[in-house]
Amino acid sequence: MRPPKPCLHRRCPEHALPGLSYCPEHQAARKGLRLESRGGWKRLRAQVIAEQNGLCARCKHPLERPEVHHIDGDVSNDSRQNLEALCASPCHREAEAELARRARHRGRLRYERARRQAER
């Protein structure tokens, strides 16, 4: 059995969680949560769904198979303001497609900007 790794947070004397790089406190802080255990995502997911009264944030229909969507597309950002419950289809699918379109558009803008600078 391997010895526990130290937490990567600066000056933290604790050991990292197995398979992770941070101690429980700093791992939770990195996700924007204060979690006592790894069941934190399930609790947060249930909280998001309950706050929306079991309705989809976009179409307002009752959630049969709810999916919690990260609004900014960053799955490591679990802050409450970045989460919304959506119906699995079509709302969550459309939200993910919209994020992909925005990412492609940003990529095209960067490419065009670099091309113009290269021409100068």
C-alpha positions as CSV (number, residue, x, y, z in Angstrom):
1,M,0.0,0.0,0.0
2,R,1.3,3.4,-0.9
3,P,1.8,6.1,1.7
4,P,-0.7,9.0,1.5
5,K,0.4,12.0,-0.6
6,P,0.5,15.4,1.0
7,C,-2.2,17.9,0.0
8,L,-1.0,20.2,-2.9
9,H,-2.6,23.3,-1.3
10,R,0.2,25.6,-0.2
11,R,1.3,25.0,3.4
12,C,-1.4,22.4,4.2
13,P,-0.1,19.7,6.6
14,E,-2.9,17.3,5.8
15,H,-2.9,14.2,3.5
16,A,-4.7,14.1,0.1
17,L,-7.7,11.9,-0.4
18,P,-7.0,8.6,-2.1
19,G,-6.8,9.1,-5.8
20,L,-6.9,12.9,-5.5
21,S,-4.4,15.7,-5.0
22,Y,-6.0,17.6,-2.1
23,C,-7.2,17.0,1.5
24,P,-11.0,16.9,2.0
25,E,-11.2,20.6,3.0
26,H,-9.2,21.9,0.0
27,Q,-10.8,19.4,-2.4
28,A,-14.2,20.7,-1.4
29,A,-13.1,24.3,-1.7
30,R,-11.8,23.7,-5.2
31,K,-15.3,22.6,-6.2
32,G,-16.9,25.6,-4.6
33,L,-18.5,23.4,-1.9
34,R,-18.1,22.7,1.8
35,L,-18.5,19.0,1.8
36,E,-18.2,16.6,4.8
37,S,-18.1,13.6,2.5
38,R,-18.0,12.6,-1.1
39,G,-21.8,12.5,-1.2
40,G,-21.8,16.2,-1.6
41,W,-22.7,16.2,-5.3
42,K,-25.8,14.2,-4.7
43,R,-26.9,16.6,-2.0
44,L,-26.2,19.6,-4.2
45,R,-28.0,18.1,-7.1
46,A,-31.0,17.4,-4.9
47,Q,-30.9,20.9,-3.6
48,V,-30.8,22.4,-7.2
49,I,-33.8,20.3,-8.2
50,A,-35.7,21.1,-5.0
51,E,-35.1,24.9,-5.4
52,Q,-36.7,24.7,-8.9
53,N,-39.7,22.8,-7.5
54,G,-38.9,19.8,-9.7
55,L,-39.4,21.9,-12.9
56,C,-37.0,22.4,-15.8
57,A,-35.3,25.8,-15.7
58,R,-35.9,26.3,-19.4
59,C,-39.2,24.7,-20.4
60,K,-40.8,24.7,-16.9
61,H,-42.1,21.1,-17.4
62,P,-41.9,18.6,-14.6
63,L,-38.6,16.8,-14.5
64,E,-38.9,13.1,-15.2
65,R,-35.2,12.4,-15.6
66,P,-33.5,15.6,-14.3
67,E,-30.0,16.5,-15.3
68,V,-28.0,19.3,-13.6
69,H,-26.3,21.5,-16.1
70,H,-23.2,23.6,-15.5
71,I,-24.2,27.0,-17.1
72,D,-20.7,28.1,-17.9
73,G,-19.7,24.6,-19.1
74,D,-17.0,24.2,-16.5
75,V,-17.7,21.0,-14.7
76,S,-15.3,21.8,-11.9
77,N,-17.4,24.9,-11.0
78,D,-20.0,23.5,-8.7
79,S,-21.1,26.8,-7.3
80,R,-24.9,27.1,-6.9
81,Q,-25.1,30.0,-9.3
82,N,-23.6,27.9,-12.0
83,L,-26.1,25.0,-11.8
84,E,-29.6,24.5,-13.2
85,A,-31.8,21.5,-13.4
86,L,-32.9,20.7,-16.9
87,C,-35.0,17.9,-18.5
88,A,-32.7,15.4,-20.1
89,S,-34.1,15.9,-23.6
90,P,-34.3,18.3,-25.3
91,C,-33.4,21.1,-22.9
92,H,-30.1,19.7,-21.6
93,R,-29.1,18.6,-25.1
94,E,-29.8,22.1,-26.4
95,A,-27.9,23.7,-23.6
96,E,-24.8,21.6,-24.3
97,A,-25.1,22.3,-28.1
98,E,-25.2,26.0,-27.3
99,L,-22.1,25.8,-25.2
100,A,-20.3,23.9,-28.0
101,R,-21.4,26.6,-30.6
102,R,-20.1,29.3,-28.3
103,A,-16.7,27.5,-27.9
104,R,-16.4,27.0,-31.7
105,H,-17.2,30.7,-32.2
106,R,-14.6,31.8,-29.7
107,G,-12.1,29.5,-31.5
108,R,-12.9,31.1,-34.9
109,L,-12.5,34.6,-33.4
110,R,-9.1,33.7,-32.0
111,Y,-8.1,32.2,-35.3
112,E,-9.2,35.4,-37.2
113,R,-7.5,37.7,-34.7
114,A,-4.2,35.7,-35.0
115,R,-4.4,35.7,-38.8
116,R,-4.9,39.5,-39.0
117,Q,-2.0,40.0,-36.7
118,A,0.2,37.7,-38.8
119,E,-0.7,39.8,-41.9
120,R,0.5,43.0,-40.4
